[in-house]
Amino acid sequence: MKNRVVVTGLGVVAPNGVGLQDFTNSIKNGKSGISFHPKLKELKFSCQIGGVPNISEEKIKEYFSDLQLKNFNSDNILYGVIAGMDALKDAGIQPAAKDNEPLWNFGVIFGSGNSSVEKFRESFYKIDDGSVRRLGSTSVAQTMASSVAAYLGGMIGAGNRVTGNASACATGTEAIVMGYDHIASGKATQMLCGSSNDGGPYVWGGFDAMRILPHRYNENPTAASKPMSEDASGFVPGCGAGALVLESLESAHQRGATIYAEILGGNVNSGGQRGEGSMTAPNSIAVQRCITESLNQAGIEASEIDYINGHLTATTKDALEIQNWSEALGRKGTDFPYINSLKGMTGHCLAASGSIEAVSTILQLKEGFVFPNINCETVHPEIEKLVAVERIPKKIIKTDIQTAIKASFGFGDVNACFIFRRKIKL
């Protein structure tokens, strides 16, 4: 028999809010975190805007010692550590003391889209200058693929599985499914799951070269990201981190922990880059299978879904995603669940998107609202054929959401999906 798995802690570092309170206020009020970046203009980017979290030096010193900050140069780790440690604190879990044994039943699965690009760049320059001995003792720890998970594992004293995953834009959602499976199978009691991604020209340059970023909004950045909109012209790049503490229901009850929601089930798959699937395009059959298998794993009917937190990147694939949701759930028109996309406010935070959006999903469940789809003044006509416009709210809606589904679809034709339920049935 599987262990039941619940969410007991949340942490978030997003372009429109660092910390749960700021982030919650932002999504309720439709506040965008997208801004103009002069460096992108200087480097002759077509798209000169992006979503970057605002973190002060004082804030950084709340999480890192002076010794840890020596030769430190990784926004990827910075974002992940802040989100992860905030989630741990929110769950009421104390790290293991340095002279104690590790927390044997606590693990970390924290994914990343890249490995500290700025630290790599710094290393390249030093090596090319013949200054390899000046790299410092932490260059490997900051640039290895599992760096965020390793930092968090050490700061917490996690003694169970500590690893990082990487599945492009599906990374964060996949990490949550992996953590759920680990607890459900009895291999751990508590897992910190999430993902992070740094930003800036060296991360975003490839997308600009692909010409899939909007370039007409450099003087009006907050209006640029338009998921599901008729005039959507590409995704705005972003960065940040999201984190969730997952825990067995039995452990949460024993601790008297606050329970945000239960994870009913999830699924991860791939379209194999076959059929209409490719490195950059989804195989619709695989997407629909991922959704329906999540329902099967959760043991619920499609009619029970009240709300969808979509991947929905403000590209030409938004209409196809809605079609896949409609076919997988067998619902359309006014019967279609409420749906929104956080990317209108944050841009596409790449590997961090799934975990940040998962936090936004749980906050809506907890507080009973659906945040607005900002910048979606006119719904794409192909989407309007499938979804009643009132199910794509342009203003905040107060409503009692019980069951929510979250999915992410990534480069490489990979998919991940899971289902949350607010009320815990004993």
Summary of the structure (lengths in Angstrom):
residues: 426
radius of gyration: 20.4
end to end distance: 15.1
largest distance: 65.2
contacts: 1664
relative contact order: 0.18
helix: 39%
strand: 21%
